[in-house]
Amino acid sequence: MPPTRQPNARVVVLSAASEAFGIGDPARFHGGSAYRCPRTGNTMTPRAGVAAPNTIPWPPLIAGGVTIAAVVLGRLVPLDSIISGGARLLGGAIMLVGLSLDISAMLAMWRHHANILPHRAATALVTSWPFSVSRNPIYLGNTVMLAGAAFAFANPWFIAMAAVAVQAVLMLAIKREEAHLAASFGAEWDNYAAHVPRWLRL
């Protein structure tokens, strides 16, 4: 009689953890590519062979570039007199709102085993909070932080640079990512995009 094949311990443990904590389809841990949405129960599997949306991680480069530009412009052409000292606390609060949006989006992607790198192919379509109010909560959070920095550091150049960042991210990242997600998830993406705006639903 051939020896009984024992299940892989790693698969057993991870599968049990998946079922216990509701963190998705256990196949995600051992070579599978399907993701079962905990909210709807639907399996959203990215189609094979879809190229990554970018080869360069544009969003963090853009965020860093406009931040440096705002600081440099603030030194060369200071406009701090436009913003009162009392606005600094408001600016700090706005920055915290943006940061919390970023963190909550990253945690949602981590819970659903979704790739977070903007130049890599999507591995899951996340539709839970904060993706339920914005298709791009991380980019939105970055924009809010830049706007808040204008008040927190009395540097209006941050607002101008936030506008530049929005356009750059839209052209270099968002539109390409949307085409990638449409090719990867088909009808699931179409339904999601029809109900959730690109930036924010108030």
BELPEQUI-V398134 format. One record per residue. SS is DSSP state (alpha for helix, beta for strand, coil for the rest). PSI is psi in radians with two decimals (999 if undefined). NEAR is the number of other C-alpha atoms within 10 Angstrom. Layout:
SS:PSI:NEAR
SS:PSI:NEAR
//
This chain:
coil:2.27:3
coil:2.57:4
coil:2.50:5
coil:2.28:6
coil:2.16:6
coil:2.45:6
coil:2.56:8
coil:2.20:9
alpha:-0.66:9
alpha:-0.72:11
alpha:-0.74:14
alpha:-0.83:12
alpha:-0.80:11
alpha:-0.61:16
alpha:-0.72:19
alpha:-0.72:13
alpha:-0.68:14
alpha:-0.78:17
alpha:-0.65:12
alpha:-0.69:9
alpha:0.01:8
coil:0.69:16
coil:0.36:19
coil:-3.08:22
coil:2.22:20
alpha:-0.42:23
alpha:-0.39:16
alpha:-0.43:19
alpha:-0.31:15
coil:0.95:12
coil:-0.22:8
coil:2.97:11
coil:0.01:17
coil:2.54:19
coil:2.18:25
beta:2.07:21
coil:2.12:20
coil:-0.51:14
coil:-0.79:9
coil:-0.35:7
coil:-0.01:10
coil:2.48:12
beta:2.11:16
coil:1.75:21
coil:2.13:18
coil:2.44:21
coil:2.49:15
coil:2.63:9
coil:0.09:9
coil:2.19:13
coil:2.69:14
coil:2.65:16
coil:-0.45:22
coil:2.81:17
coil:-0.18:10
coil:2.32:14
coil:1.36:15
alpha:-0.80:17
alpha:-0.90:23
alpha:-0.55:14
alpha:-0.71:12
alpha:-0.79:19
alpha:-0.78:22
alpha:-0.70:12
alpha:-0.77:13
alpha:-0.52:20
alpha:-0.81:19
alpha:-0.74:14
alpha:-0.72:15
alpha:-0.71:22
alpha:-0.79:16
alpha:-0.80:13
alpha:-0.61:17
alpha:-0.54:18
alpha:-0.72:12
alpha:-0.73:9
coil:1.34:11
coil:2.34:15
coil:0.44:14
alpha:-0.39:17
alpha:-0.30:10
alpha:-0.52:11
coil:2.23:16
coil:2.77:10
coil:-0.56:14
coil:-0.30:10
alpha:-0.19:16
alpha:-0.71:18
alpha:-0.71:14
alpha:-0.74:15
alpha:-0.70:22
alpha:-0.71:18
alpha:-0.71:17
alpha:-0.71:21
alpha:-0.65:24
alpha:-0.64:16
alpha:-0.81:16
alpha:-0.73:23
alpha:-0.72:19
alpha:-0.60:15
alpha:-0.76:23
alpha:-0.85:21
alpha:-0.75:15
alpha:-0.63:17
alpha:-0.74:24
alpha:-0.70:17
alpha:-0.68:15
alpha:-0.73:17
alpha:-0.67:20
alpha:-0.74:14
alpha:-0.61:13
coil:0.19:23
coil:0.67:19
coil:2.44:18
coil:2.32:16
coil:-0.21:15
coil:2.19:13
coil:-0.17:19
coil:0.38:18
coil:2.74:16
coil:2.58:21
coil:2.48:23
coil:-0.20:23
coil:2.64:23
coil:1.86:25
coil:2.22:24
coil:0.02:20
coil:3.03:16
coil:2.41:14
coil:0.14:21
coil:-0.13:24
coil:-0.25:17
coil:-0.26:18
coil:2.37:23
coil:-0.25:23
coil:1.09:19
alpha:-0.51:24
alpha:-0.78:24
alpha:-0.63:25
alpha:-0.77:20
alpha:-0.70:24
alpha:-0.72:23
alpha:-0.74:24
alpha:-0.71:22
alpha:-0.69:27
alpha:-0.74:29
alpha:-0.73:24
alpha:-0.61:29
alpha:-0.50:26
alpha:-0.67:25
alpha:-0.73:27
alpha:-0.63:23
coil:0.22:19
coil:0.86:22
coil:1.60:25
coil:-0.27:24
alpha:-0.42:24
alpha:-0.58:27
alpha:-0.77:20
alpha:-0.72:15
alpha:-0.50:24
alpha:-0.70:25
alpha:-0.71:14
alpha:-0.75:16
alpha:-0.71:23
alpha:-0.82:18
alpha:-0.71:13
alpha:-0.77:16
alpha:-0.66:19
alpha:-0.83:16
alpha:-0.71:11
alpha:-0.37:17
alpha:-1.06:20
alpha:-0.87:22
alpha:-0.65:14
alpha:-0.67:16
alpha:-0.67:20
alpha:-0.71:17
alpha:-0.68:12
alpha:-0.78:19
alpha:-0.65:24
alpha:-0.72:16
alpha:-0.55:17
alpha:-0.68:25
alpha:-0.11:18
coil:-2.11:15
alpha:-0.60:12
alpha:-0.76:16
alpha:-0.75:19
alpha:-0.76:13
alpha:-0.76:10
alpha:-0.84:16
alpha:-0.49:16
alpha:-0.38:9
alpha:-0.32:13
coil:2.24:17
coil:2.85:16
coil:-0.66:19
coil:-1.09:16
coil:2.42:15
coil:2.07:11
coil:999:6
//
